[in-house]
Amino acid sequence: MAKAYLRRCNLGALALLCCLVWCEACGGHSSTEGATIGDAGTLLLQAFGGGSGEVAAQVPLLEPGVGLQETCTGPLDAGACQLTSCQLGGIGTPGMGYGNFGPMSASVGTTTVPITYGGFGYGTVYFPSSITLGTGGTMTFRGGNGAGVPTFEVSATIPGLAVITSPVPTTDGGAATIDTSQDLAVTWLPISIGQIHFQLKGGSSLPGGVAISVACTFDGVSGAGVVPQALLSSLMAMSGTGPTYAGLSSELEATTVVDGLTIVTQSYQNSPTAGRDFNVTLQ
């Protein structure tokens, strides 16, 4: 699979599994087994901003062979978008002790929460409900033992909130109609920090099925992007009669290397109203 982006995972019980599926498919890894200074592996840190009760830190495990297995065809590129088809296989379980980078912490202002390895990964840690973190705010991650894992301190900046303006359903709980005979104009409220990801998803999400998706990345400040007609018509033909969903989110990603340890930070902004997937009808 050619695409190397890591996907945002919804917080909750399936968050870790979601990240494992995507990161493993991209060939990512986070093991420090056998690593030395200068070759300390890859660590993914995710920061979630938002209102009260929504601020969280997440350390997904990047263990190969874990989670829902995907065999994907080479993506079809057009403009800022890609169409990908993935055959879904079985579900691999994580190995105990894999990806242990030792104790870490995340801080917002003067509030710090511990991030502790639990034998099969780190999972998600929420900040107290008194903590909020909006656009431009920072979350600082610290960790490392100075031996197999170098000491590090990196910060993640929260991007602007993604609010889509088109396409959108005309009624609450309804479906947005997309004409696949022409390009699709996607619009959102411009953001000054971060990129915008727009995705259309069809096919099946269950083992044994085939998942079809069109994923696009746009500059957040532009407020508009285009999904090419060729990808839309292919998505409709390949998805069959199953439901199709769309969603728009913002993300800011940065990479830092500390004594051989590659640290990727990804930051997002949660909202109880924005950023939710919705039904679409392809015609």
Summary of the structure (lengths in Angstrom):
residues: 283
radius of gyration: 19.1
end to end distance: 28.8
largest distance: 58.0
contacts: 934
relative contact order: 0.20
helix: 9%
strand: 45%
